[in-house]
């Protein structure tokens, strides 16, 4: 898995429980063994889950269905354009994009 190659990142899936996975066996191996991104001892899934839950609360508190898509786009663009990414940016972007696609 090479984070500089977007094609390797596209197949990554994030789950509400904080786990990260891929259908590609090589990427899955990198996620779980090489990078150890699902390490419970380091609280990575738990911390990722907390970031996802905070994002969900932010989305719920947005004013209306029409404005939520716009707000999600603005937040996604802010993360993407930021030099210093927030923790678990990949998970946040994944769920923001998913909400934007839903409309």
Biopython code that builds the backbone (N, CA, C, O; Angstrom):
import numpy as np
from Bio.PDB.StructureBuilder import StructureBuilder

atoms = [
    (1, "UNK", "N", (0.844, -1.170, 0.000)),
    (1, "UNK", "CA", (0.000, 0.000, 0.000)),
    (1, "UNK", "C", (0.888, 1.231, 0.000)),
    (1, "UNK", "O", (1.803, 1.352, 0.815)),
    (2, "UNK", "N", (0.614, 2.126, -0.906)),
    (2, "UNK", "CA", (1.375, 3.363, -1.003)),
    (2, "UNK", "C", (0.403, 4.536, -0.874)),
    (2, "UNK", "O", (-0.398, 4.767, -1.780)),
    (3, "UNK", "N", (0.458, 5.283, 0.236)),
    (3, "UNK", "CA", (-0.479, 6.394, 0.425)),
    (3, "UNK", "C", (-0.307, 7.513, -0.601)),
    (3, "UNK", "O", (-1.178, 8.375, -0.722)),
    (4, "UNK", "N", (0.797, 7.513, -1.335)),
    (4, "UNK", "CA", (0.989, 8.514, -2.376)),
    (4, "UNK", "C", (0.291, 8.121, -3.674)),
    (4, "UNK", "O", (0.192, 8.931, -4.595)),
    (5, "UNK", "N", (-0.188, 6.891, -3.750)),
    (5, "UNK", "CA", (-0.921, 6.418, -4.923)),
    (5, "UNK", "C", (-2.404, 6.301, -4.559)),
    (5, "UNK", "O", (-2.798, 5.382, -3.841)),
    (6, "UNK", "N", (-3.217, 7.223, -5.051)),
    (6, "UNK", "CA", (-4.645, 7.221, -4.686)),
    (6, "UNK", "C", (-5.360, 5.912, -4.984)),
    (6, "UNK", "O", (-6.314, 5.568, -4.287)),
    (7, "UNK", "N", (-4.922, 5.170, -6.007)),
    (7, "UNK", "CA", (-5.608, 3.922, -6.343)),
    (7, "UNK", "C", (-5.507, 2.891, -5.218)),
    (7, "UNK", "O", (-6.394, 2.049, -5.078)),
    (8, "UNK", "N", (-4.448, 2.942, -4.419)),
    (8, "UNK", "CA", (-4.350, 1.989, -3.309)),
    (8, "UNK", "C", (-5.233, 2.413, -2.139)),
    (8, "UNK", "O", (-5.608, 1.581, -1.313)),
    (9, "UNK", "N", (-5.565, 3.693, -2.065)),
    (9, "UNK", "CA", (-6.396, 4.185, -0.970)),
    (9, "UNK", "C", (-7.881, 4.048, -1.265)),
    (9, "UNK", "O", (-8.687, 3.964, -0.338)),
    (10, "UNK", "N", (-8.258, 4.025, -2.539)),
    (10, "UNK", "CA", (-9.674, 3.978, -2.917)),
    (10, "UNK", "C", (-10.391, 2.740, -2.409)),
    (10, "UNK", "O", (-11.584, 2.800, -2.113)),
    (11, "UNK", "N", (-9.698, 1.633, -2.303)),
    (11, "UNK", "CA", (-10.338, 0.394, -1.879)),
    (11, "UNK", "C", (-10.451, 0.226, -0.381)),
    (11, "UNK", "O", (-10.954, -0.793, 0.093)),
    (12, "UNK", "N", (-9.990, 1.209, 0.369)),
    (12, "UNK", "CA", (-10.051, 1.105, 1.830)),
    (12, "UNK", "C", (-11.460, 1.436, 2.310)),
    (12, "UNK", "O", (-12.082, 2.398, 1.859)),
    (13, "UNK", "N", (-11.945, 0.612, 3.239)),
    (13, "UNK", "CA", (-13.267, 0.815, 3.819)),
    (13, "UNK", "C", (-13.109, 1.075, 5.312)),
    (13, "UNK", "O", (-12.275, 0.470, 5.987)),
    (14, "UNK", "N", (-13.920, 1.976, 5.797)),
    (14, "UNK", "CA", (-13.943, 2.287, 7.221)),
    (14, "UNK", "C", (-15.303, 1.877, 7.764)),
    (14, "UNK", "O", (-16.318, 1.985, 7.076)),
    (15, "UNK", "N", (-15.313, 1.412, 8.987)),
    (15, "UNK", "CA", (-16.548, 0.968, 9.619)),
    (15, "UNK", "C", (-16.810, 1.820, 10.862)),
    (15, "UNK", "O", (-15.890, 2.377, 11.461)),
    (16, "UNK", "N", (-18.078, 1.903, 11.228)),
    (16, "UNK", "CA", (-18.464, 2.699, 12.387)),
    (16, "UNK", "C", (-17.829, 2.245, 13.689)),
    (16, "UNK", "O", (-17.739, 3.017, 14.643)),
    (17, "UNK", "N", (-17.386, 0.984, 13.730)),
    (17, "UNK", "CA", (-16.737, 0.485, 14.941)),
    (17, "UNK", "C", (-15.254, 0.867, 15.010)),
    (17, "UNK", "O", (-14.550, 0.500, 15.950)),
    (18, "UNK", "N", (-14.790, 1.617, 13.990)),
    (18, "UNK", "CA", (-13.406, 2.085, 13.983)),
    (18, "UNK", "C", (-12.445, 1.201, 13.220)),
    (18, "UNK", "O", (-11.278, 1.556, 13.052)),
    (19, "UNK", "N", (-12.912, 0.059, 12.755)),
    (19, "UNK", "CA", (-12.032, -0.846, 11.997)),
    (19, "UNK", "C", (-11.829, -0.316, 10.588)),
    (19, "UNK", "O", (-12.659, 0.421, 10.056)),
    (20, "UNK", "N", (-10.722, -0.701, 10.002)),
    (20, "UNK", "CA", (-10.362, -0.322, 8.647)),
    (20, "UNK", "C", (-10.040, -1.611, 7.899)),
    (20, "UNK", "O", (-9.433, -2.523, 8.461)),
    (21, "UNK", "N", (-10.452, -1.689, 6.611)),
    (21, "UNK", "CA", (-10.310, -2.936, 5.868)),
    (21, "UNK", "C", (-10.226, -2.647, 4.373)),
    (21, "UNK", "O", (-10.410, -1.512, 3.934)),
    (22, "UNK", "N", (-9.947, -3.682, 3.610)),
    (22, "UNK", "CA", (-9.911, -3.611, 2.150)),
    (22, "UNK", "C", (-10.230, -4.983, 1.583)),
    (22, "UNK", "O", (-9.941, -6.007, 2.203)),
    (23, "UNK", "N", (-10.828, -4.996, 0.396)),
    (23, "UNK", "CA", (-11.070, -6.262, -0.294)),
    (23, "UNK", "C", (-9.786, -6.784, -0.932)),
    (23, "UNK", "O", (-9.665, -7.979, -1.201)),
    (24, "UNK", "N", (-8.838, -5.897, -1.172)),
    (24, "UNK", "CA", (-7.546, -6.275, -1.751)),
    (24, "UNK", "C", (-6.703, -6.924, -0.648)),
    (24, "UNK", "O", (-6.398, -6.290, 0.362)),
    (25, "UNK", "N", (-6.338, -8.169, -0.846)),
    (25, "UNK", "CA", (-5.615, -8.931, 0.180)),
    (25, "UNK", "C", (-4.282, -8.291, 0.560)),
    (25, "UNK", "O", (-3.917, -8.277, 1.736)),
    (26, "UNK", "N", (-3.549, -7.758, -0.426)),
    (26, "UNK", "CA", (-2.250, -7.123, -0.131)),
    (26, "UNK", "C", (-2.441, -5.867, 0.706)),
    (26, "UNK", "O", (-1.680, -5.619, 1.642)),
    (27, "UNK", "N", (-3.448, -5.078, 0.374)),
    (27, "UNK", "CA", (-3.728, -3.857, 1.154)),
    (27, "UNK", "C", (-4.190, -4.246, 2.547)),
    (27, "UNK", "O", (-3.774, -3.632, 3.530)),
    (28, "UNK", "N", (-5.044, -5.258, 2.647)),
    (28, "UNK", "CA", (-5.510, -5.723, 3.965)),
    (28, "UNK", "C", (-4.330, -6.144, 4.834)),
    (28, "UNK", "O", (-4.277, -5.821, 6.021)),
    (29, "UNK", "N", (-3.387, -6.866, 4.235)),
    (29, "UNK", "CA", (-2.203, -7.301, 4.981)),
    (29, "UNK", "C", (-1.410, -6.089, 5.470)),
    (29, "UNK", "O", (-0.961, -6.059, 6.616)),
    (30, "UNK", "N", (-1.237, -5.086, 4.599)),
    (30, "UNK", "CA", (-0.528, -3.874, 5.011)),
    (30, "UNK", "C", (-1.266, -3.162, 6.146)),
    (30, "UNK", "O", (-0.646, -2.711, 7.109)),
    (31, "UNK", "N", (-2.582, -3.064, 6.029)),
    (31, "UNK", "CA", (-3.370, -2.392, 7.066)),
    (31, "UNK", "C", (-3.252, -3.096, 8.412)),
    (31, "UNK", "O", (-3.080, -2.449, 9.445)),
    (32, "UNK", "N", (-3.344, -4.416, 8.396)),
    (32, "UNK", "CA", (-3.394, -5.177, 9.644)),
    (32, "UNK", "C", (-2.038, -5.602, 10.189)),
    (32, "UNK", "O", (-1.852, -5.658, 11.404)),
    (33, "UNK", "N", (-1.094, -5.903, 9.309)),
    (33, "UNK", "CA", (0.191, -6.417, 9.780)),
    (33, "UNK", "C", (1.314, -5.387, 9.681)),
    (33, "UNK", "O", (1.983, -5.087, 10.670)),
    (34, "UNK", "N", (1.512, -4.851, 8.486)),
    (34, "UNK", "CA", (2.621, -3.911, 8.295)),
    (34, "UNK", "C", (2.396, -2.615, 9.078)),
    (34, "UNK", "O", (3.265, -2.173, 9.830)),
    (35, "UNK", "N", (1.217, -2.013, 8.890)),
    (35, "UNK", "CA", (0.930, -0.730, 9.541)),
    (35, "UNK", "C", (0.227, -0.892, 10.882)),
    (35, "UNK", "O", (0.238, 0.022, 11.706)),
    (36, "UNK", "N", (-0.384, -2.051, 11.103)),
    (36, "UNK", "CA", (-1.063, -2.365, 12.360)),
    (36, "UNK", "C", (-2.135, -1.324, 12.722)),
    (36, "UNK", "O", (-2.236, -0.896, 13.872)),
    (37, "UNK", "N", (-2.933, -0.928, 11.719)),
    (37, "UNK", "CA", (-3.916, 0.138, 11.923)),
    (37, "UNK", "C", (-5.187, -0.303, 12.652)),
    (37, "UNK", "O", (-6.025, 0.532, 12.990)),
    (38, "UNK", "N", (-5.333, -1.585, 12.893)),
    (38, "UNK", "CA", (-6.465, -2.075, 13.680)),
    (38, "UNK", "C", (-6.007, -2.573, 15.049)),
    (38, "UNK", "O", (-6.666, -3.411, 15.665)),
    (39, "UNK", "N", (-4.887, -2.058, 15.514)),
    (39, "UNK", "CA", (-4.290, -2.493, 16.777)),
    (39, "UNK", "C", (-5.139, -2.029, 17.961)),
    (39, "UNK", "O", (-5.208, -0.839, 18.267)),
    (40, "UNK", "N", (-5.775, -2.986, 18.611)),
    (40, "UNK", "CA", (-6.610, -2.670, 19.768)),
    (40, "UNK", "C", (-5.762, -2.224, 20.959)),
    (40, "UNK", "O", (-6.191, -1.383, 21.749)),
    (41, "UNK", "N", (-4.566, -2.784, 21.087)),
    (41, "UNK", "CA", (-3.697, -2.421, 22.216)),
    (41, "UNK", "C", (-3.314, -0.951, 22.163)),
    (41, "UNK", "O", (-3.128, -0.319, 23.203)),
    (42, "UNK", "N", (-3.196, -0.405, 20.965)),
    (42, "UNK", "CA", (-2.863, 1.013, 20.811)),
    (42, "UNK", "C", (-4.124, 1.877, 20.727)),
    (42, "UNK", "O", (-4.039, 3.087, 20.517)),
    (43, "UNK", "N", (-5.285, 1.254, 20.891)),
    (43, "UNK", "CA", (-6.592, 1.941, 20.875)),
    (43, "UNK", "C", (-6.908, 2.615, 19.540)),
    (43, "UNK", "O", (-7.715, 3.543, 19.499)),
    (44, "UNK", "N", (-6.290, 2.166, 18.457)),
    (44, "UNK", "CA", (-6.536, 2.809, 17.162)),
    (44, "UNK", "C", (-7.989, 2.674, 16.710)),
    (44, "UNK", "O", (-8.589, 3.677, 16.325)),
    (45, "UNK", "N", (-8.580, 1.474, 16.740)),
    (45, "UNK", "CA", (-9.991, 1.403, 16.328)),
    (45, "UNK", "C", (-10.913, 2.213, 17.250)),
    (45, "UNK", "O", (-11.858, 2.851, 16.786)),
    (46, "UNK", "N", (-10.632, 2.182, 18.545)),
    (46, "UNK", "CA", (-11.460, 2.917, 19.497)),
    (46, "UNK", "C", (-11.363, 4.426, 19.255)),
    (46, "UNK", "O", (-12.372, 5.131, 19.299)),
    (47, "UNK", "N", (-10.158, 4.913, 19.002)),
    (47, "UNK", "CA", (-9.973, 6.340, 18.746)),
    (47, "UNK", "C", (-10.574, 6.741, 17.401)),
    (47, "UNK", "O", (-11.157, 7.817, 17.271)),
    (48, "UNK", "N", (-10.427, 5.872, 16.407)),
    (48, "UNK", "CA", (-11.029, 6.135, 15.096)),
    (48, "UNK", "C", (-12.554, 6.175, 15.244)),
    (48, "UNK", "O", (-13.216, 7.033, 14.661)),
    (49, "UNK", "N", (-13.101, 5.247, 16.024)),
    (49, "UNK", "CA", (-14.550, 5.215, 16.268)),
    (49, "UNK", "C", (-15.016, 6.514, 16.935)),
    (49, "UNK", "O", (-16.062, 7.054, 16.575)),
    (50, "UNK", "N", (-14.254, 7.009, 17.894)),
    (50, "UNK", "CA", (-14.610, 8.263, 18.568)),
    (50, "UNK", "C", (-14.614, 9.432, 17.579)),
    (50, "UNK", "O", (-15.484, 10.300, 17.652)),
    (51, "UNK", "N", (-13.653, 9.460, 16.660)),
    (51, "UNK", "CA", (-13.612, 10.522, 15.649)),
    (51, "UNK", "C", (-14.824, 10.425, 14.719)),
    (51, "UNK", "O", (-15.408, 11.442, 14.347)),
    (52, "UNK", "N", (-15.196, 9.202, 14.347)),
    (52, "UNK", "CA", (-16.358, 8.981, 13.482)),
    (52, "UNK", "C", (-17.638, 9.395, 14.206)),
    (52, "UNK", "O", (-18.509, 10.034, 13.617)),
    (53, "UNK", "N", (-17.748, 9.031, 15.474)),
    (53, "UNK", "CA", (-18.937, 9.396, 16.249)),
    (53, "UNK", "C", (-19.054, 10.908, 16.410)),
    (53, "UNK", "O", (-20.155, 11.454, 16.346)),
    (54, "UNK", "N", (-17.932, 11.587, 16.618)),
    (54, "UNK", "CA", (-17.957, 13.048, 16.725)),
    (54, "UNK", "C", (-18.408, 13.667, 15.396)),
    (54, "UNK", "O", (-19.174, 14.630, 15.386)),
    (55, "UNK", "N", (-17.937, 13.120, 14.297)),
    (55, "UNK", "CA", (-18.365, 13.603, 12.984)),
    (55, "UNK", "C", (-19.862, 13.371, 12.796)),
    (55, "UNK", "O", (-20.565, 14.250, 12.297)),
    (56, "UNK", "N", (-20.354, 12.203, 13.189)),
    (56, "UNK", "CA", (-21.788, 11.911, 13.078)),
    (56, "UNK", "C", (-22.619, 12.876, 13.910)),
    (56, "UNK", "O", (-23.680, 13.317, 13.468)),
    (57, "UNK", "N", (-22.156, 13.206, 15.100)),
    (57, "UNK", "CA", (-22.866, 14.175, 15.946)),
    (57, "UNK", "C", (-22.881, 15.549, 15.285)),
    (57, "UNK", "O", (-23.897, 16.244, 15.312)),
    (58, "UNK", "N", (-21.759, 15.940, 14.693)),
    (58, "UNK", "CA", (-21.690, 17.212, 13.977)),
    (58, "UNK", "C", (-22.707, 17.218, 12.831)),
    (58, "UNK", "O", (-23.413, 18.205, 12.627)),
    (59, "UNK", "N", (-22.777, 16.106, 12.082)),
    (59, "UNK", "CA", (-23.721, 16.032, 10.965)),
    (59, "UNK", "C", (-25.169, 16.102, 11.458)),
    (59, "UNK", "O", (-26.006, 16.754, 10.833)),
    (60, "UNK", "N", (-25.466, 15.436, 12.572)),
    (60, "UNK", "CA", (-26.827, 15.461, 13.119)),
    (60, "UNK", "C", (-27.223, 16.863, 13.559)),
    (60, "UNK", "O", (-28.391, 17.242, 13.467)),
    (61, "UNK", "N", (-26.261, 17.621, 14.030)),
    (61, "UNK", "CA", (-26.574, 18.954, 14.543)),
    (61, "UNK", "C", (-26.665, 20.007, 13.437)),
    (61, "UNK", "O", (-27.039, 21.150, 13.699)),
    (62, "UNK", "N", (-26.329, 19.633, 12.220)),
    (62, "UNK", "CA", (-26.452, 20.576, 11.106)),
    (62, "UNK", "C", (-27.926, 20.872, 10.862)),
    (62, "UNK", "O", (-28.795, 20.026, 11.072)),
    (63, "UNK", "N", (-28.179, 22.087, 10.415)),
    (63, "UNK", "CA", (-29.535, 22.625, 10.364)),
    (63, "UNK", "C", (-30.537, 21.813, 9.536)),
    (63, "UNK", "O", (-31.590, 21.434, 10.049)),
    (64, "UNK", "N", (-30.231, 21.545, 8.287)),
    (64, "UNK", "CA", (-31.222, 20.889, 7.433)),
    (64, "UNK", "C", (-30.545, 19.937, 6.462)),
    (64, "UNK", "O", (-29.327, 19.960, 6.284)),
    (65, "UNK", "N", (-31.356, 19.109, 5.847)),
    (65, "UNK", "CA", (-30.830, 18.136, 4.890)),
    (65, "UNK", "C", (-30.137, 18.844, 3.731)),
    (65, "UNK", "O", (-29.101, 18.384, 3.252)),
    (66, "UNK", "N", (-30.706, 19.963, 3.279)),
    (66, "UNK", "CA", (-30.110, 20.711, 2.177)),
    (66, "UNK", "C", (-28.761, 21.298, 2.562)),
    (66, "UNK", "O", (-27.818, 21.281, 1.770)),
    (67, "UNK", "N", (-28.675, 21.806, 3.756)),
    (67, "UNK", "CA", (-27.423, 22.440, 4.172)),
    (67, "UNK", "C", (-26.358, 21.429, 4.591)),
    (67, "UNK", "O", (-25.170, 21.750, 4.583)),
    (68, "UNK", "N", (-26.767, 20.207, 4.958)),
    (68, "UNK", "CA", (-25.783, 19.226, 5.422)),
    (68, "UNK", "C", (-24.825, 18.839, 4.305)),
    (68, "UNK", "O", (-23.629, 18.686, 4.550)),
    (69, "UNK", "N", (-25.322, 18.678, 3.094)),
    (69, "UNK", "CA", (-24.448, 18.315, 1.974)),
    (69, "UNK", "C", (-23.429, 19.422, 1.739)),
    (69, "UNK", "O", (-22.242, 19.155, 1.553)),
    (70, "UNK", "N", (-23.895, 20.651, 1.749)),
    (70, "UNK", "CA", (-22.994, 21.792, 1.568)),
    (70, "UNK", "C", (-21.981, 21.874, 2.705)),
    (70, "UNK", "O", (-20.800, 22.135, 2.473)),
    (71, "UNK", "N", (-22.441, 21.653, 3.923)),
    (71, "UNK", "CA", (-21.545, 21.694, 5.084)),
    (71, "UNK", "C", (-20.508, 20.572, 5.013)),
    (71, "UNK", "O", (-19.340, 20.774, 5.345)),
    (72, "UNK", "N", (-20.943, 19.390, 4.578)),
    (72, "UNK", "CA", (-20.012, 18.263, 4.448)),
    (72, "UNK", "C", (-18.973, 18.533, 3.369)),
    (72, "UNK", "O", (-17.799, 18.207, 3.545)),
    (73, "UNK", "N", (-19.391, 19.124, 2.260)),
    (73, "UNK", "CA", (-18.443, 19.463, 1.192)),
    (73, "UNK", "C", (-17.412, 20.470, 1.693)),
    (73, "UNK", "O", (-16.219, 20.350, 1.414)),
    (74, "UNK", "N", (-17.889, 21.456, 2.431)),
    (74, "UNK", "CA", (-16.988, 22.479, 2.963)),
    (74, "UNK", "C", (-15.996, 21.866, 3.955)),
    (74, "UNK", "O", (-14.809, 22.191, 3.937)),
    (75, "UNK", "N", (-16.485, 20.989, 4.807)),
    (75, "UNK", "CA", (-15.605, 20.344, 5.786)),
    (75, "UNK", "C", (-14.607, 19.423, 5.092)),
    (75, "UNK", "O", (-13.426, 19.413, 5.439)),
    (76, "UNK", "N", (-15.082, 18.641, 4.103)),
    (76, "UNK", "CA", (-14.195, 17.757, 3.342)),
    (76, "UNK", "C", (-13.107, 18.570, 2.648)),
    (76, "UNK", "O", (-11.930, 18.217, 2.715)),
    (77, "UNK", "N", (-13.495, 19.658, 1.983)),
    (77, "UNK", "CA", (-12.518, 20.495, 1.287)),
    (77, "UNK", "C", (-11.498, 21.068, 2.263)),
    (77, "UNK", "O", (-10.313, 21.161, 1.945)),
    (78, "UNK", "N", (-11.956, 21.450, 3.448)),
    (78, "UNK", "CA", (-11.041, 21.974, 4.459)),
    (78, "UNK", "C", (-10.010, 20.942, 4.887)),
    (78, "UNK", "O", (-8.835, 21.268, 5.060)),
    (79, "UNK", "N", (-10.441, 19.703, 5.058)),
    (79, "UNK", "CA", (-9.520, 18.629, 5.436)),
    (79, "UNK", "C", (-8.533, 18.370, 4.307)),
    (79, "UNK", "O", (-7.327, 18.266, 4.536)),
    (80, "UNK", "N", (-9.051, 18.265, 3.087)),
    (80, "UNK", "CA", (-8.188, 17.960, 1.941)),
    (80, "UNK", "C", (-7.164, 19.050, 1.680)),
    (80, "UNK", "O", (-6.033, 18.757, 1.289)),
    (81, "UNK", "N", (-7.547, 20.310, 1.891)),
    (81, "UNK", "CA", (-6.653, 21.423, 1.596)),
    (81, "UNK", "C", (-5.688, 21.738, 2.740)),
    (81, "UNK", "O", (-4.709, 22.460, 2.551)),
    (82, "UNK", "N", (-5.963, 21.203, 3.902)),
    (82, "UNK", "CA", (-5.139, 21.486, 5.075)),
    (82, "UNK", "C", (-3.769, 20.813, 4.967)),
    (82, "UNK", "O", (-3.662, 19.643, 4.597)),
    (83, "UNK", "N", (-2.744, 21.564, 5.291)),
    (83, "UNK", "CA", (-1.402, 20.976, 5.328)),
    (83, "UNK", "C", (-1.291, 19.971, 6.461)),
    (83, "UNK", "O", (-0.714, 18.896, 6.300)),
    (84, "UNK", "N", (-1.844, 20.329, 7.595)),
    (84, "UNK", "CA", (-1.818, 19.469, 8.771)),
    (84, "UNK", "C", (-3.180, 18.788, 8.885)),
    (84, "UNK", "O", (-4.161, 19.418, 9.279)),
    (85, "UNK", "N", (-3.236, 17.525, 8.545)),
    (85, "UNK", "CA", (-4.490, 16.775, 8.554)),
    (85, "UNK", "C", (-4.892, 16.411, 9.981)),
    (85, "UNK", "O", (-4.035, 16.161, 10.829)),
    (86, "UNK", "N", (-6.204, 16.382, 10.242)),
    (86, "UNK", "CA", (-6.641, 15.941, 11.572)),
    (86, "UNK", "C", (-6.402, 14.437, 11.734)),
    (86, "UNK", "O", (-6.257, 13.708, 10.752)),
    (87, "UNK", "N", (-6.364, 14.001, 12.960)),
    (87, "UNK", "CA", (-6.247, 12.564, 13.203)),
    (87, "UNK", "C", (-7.408, 11.842, 12.536)),
    (87, "UNK", "O", (-8.540, 12.326, 12.540)),
    (88, "UNK", "N", (-7.120, 10.697, 11.972)),
    (88, "UNK", "CA", (-8.114, 9.851, 11.328)),
    (88, "UNK", "C", (-8.800, 10.561, 10.154)),
    (88, "UNK", "O", (-9.986, 10.355, 9.898)),
    (89, "UNK", "N", (-8.041, 11.388, 9.456)),
    (89, "UNK", "CA", (-8.568, 12.135, 8.310)),
    (89, "UNK", "C", (-9.159, 11.197, 7.264)),
    (89, "UNK", "O", (-10.189, 11.512, 6.668)),
    (90, "UNK", "N", (-8.531, 10.065, 7.034)),
    (90, "UNK", "CA", (-9.053, 9.110, 6.051)),
    (90, "UNK", "C", (-10.458, 8.657, 6.391)),
    (90, "UNK", "O", (-11.321, 8.589, 5.516)),
    (91, "UNK", "N", (-10.692, 8.348, 7.649)),
    (91, "UNK", "CA", (-12.025, 7.920, 8.084)),
    (91, "UNK", "C", (-13.020, 9.070, 7.964)),
    (91, "UNK", "O", (-14.151, 8.871, 7.521)),
    (92, "UNK", "N", (-12.609, 10.253, 8.351)),
    (92, "UNK", "CA", (-13.502, 11.412, 8.267)),
    (92, "UNK", "C", (-13.884, 11.688, 6.816)),
    (92, "UNK", "O", (-15.053, 11.925, 6.513)),
    (93, "UNK", "N", (-12.903, 11.656, 5.925)),
    (93, "UNK", "CA", (-13.181, 11.887, 4.511)),
    (93, "UNK", "C", (-14.093, 10.804, 3.947)),
    (93, "UNK", "O", (-14.991, 11.093, 3.157)),
    (94, "UNK", "N", (-13.865, 9.570, 4.351)),
    (94, "UNK", "CA", (-14.683, 8.448, 3.892)),
    (94, "UNK", "C", (-16.159, 8.682, 4.242)),
    (94, "UNK", "O", (-17.033, 8.539, 3.387)),
    (95, "UNK", "N", (-16.429, 9.040, 5.497)),
    (95, "UNK", "CA", (-17.811, 9.234, 5.924)),
    (95, "UNK", "C", (-18.406, 10.536, 5.391)),
    (95, "UNK", "O", (-19.608, 10.592, 5.131)),
    (96, "UNK", "N", (-17.605, 11.573, 5.224)),
    (96, "UNK", "CA", (-18.108, 12.803, 4.601)),
    (96, "UNK", "C", (-18.504, 12.540, 3.152)),
    (96, "UNK", "O", (-19.577, 12.952, 2.711)),
    (97, "UNK", "N", (-17.642, 11.860, 2.421)),
    (97, "UNK", "CA", (-17.953, 11.544, 1.020)),
    (97, "UNK", "C", (-19.200, 10.667, 0.920)),
    (97, "UNK", "O", (-20.029, 10.856, 0.030)),
    (98, "UNK", "N", (-19.324, 9.732, 1.816)),
    (98, "UNK", "CA", (-20.497, 8.852, 1.811)),
    (98, "UNK", "C", (-21.778, 9.659, 2.030)),
    (98, "UNK", "O", (-22.795, 9.409, 1.384)),
    (99, "UNK", "N", (-21.719, 10.622, 2.943)),
    (99, "UNK", "CA", (-22.904, 11.470, 3.222)),
    (99, "UNK", "C", (-23.203, 12.374, 2.028)),
    (99, "UNK", "O", (-24.367, 12.593, 1.695)),
    (100, "UNK", "N", (-22.177, 12.893, 1.392)),
    (100, "UNK", "CA", (-22.360, 13.766, 0.222)),
    (100, "UNK", "C", (-23.022, 12.972, -0.909)),
    (100, "UNK", "O", (-23.931, 13.477, -1.568)),
    (101, "UNK", "N", (-22.579, 11.752, -1.134)),
    (101, "UNK", "CA", (-23.165, 10.912, -2.197)),
    (101, "UNK", "C", (-24.641, 10.609, -1.933)),
    (101, "UNK", "O", (-25.440, 10.527, -2.866)),
    (102, "UNK", "N", (-24.988, 10.446, -0.680)),
    (102, "UNK", "CA", (-26.394, 10.154, -0.329)),
    (102, "UNK", "C", (-27.309, 11.340, -0.614)),
    (102, "UNK", "O", (-28.505, 11.181, -0.858)),
    (103, "UNK", "N", (-26.714, 12.537, -0.576)),
    (103, "UNK", "CA", (-27.514, 13.739, -0.835)),
    (103, "UNK", "C", (-28.241, 14.252, 0.355)),
    (103, "UNK", "O", (-28.947, 15.257, 0.261)),
]
sb = StructureBuilder()
sb.init_structure("model")
sb.init_model(0)
sb.init_chain("A")
sb.init_seg("    ")
for serial, (resi, resn, name, xyz) in enumerate(atoms, 1):
    if name == "N":
        sb.init_residue(resn, " ", resi, " ")
    sb.init_atom(name, np.array(xyz, "f"), 0.0, 1.0, " ", f" {name:<3s}", serial, name[0])
structure = sb.get_structure()
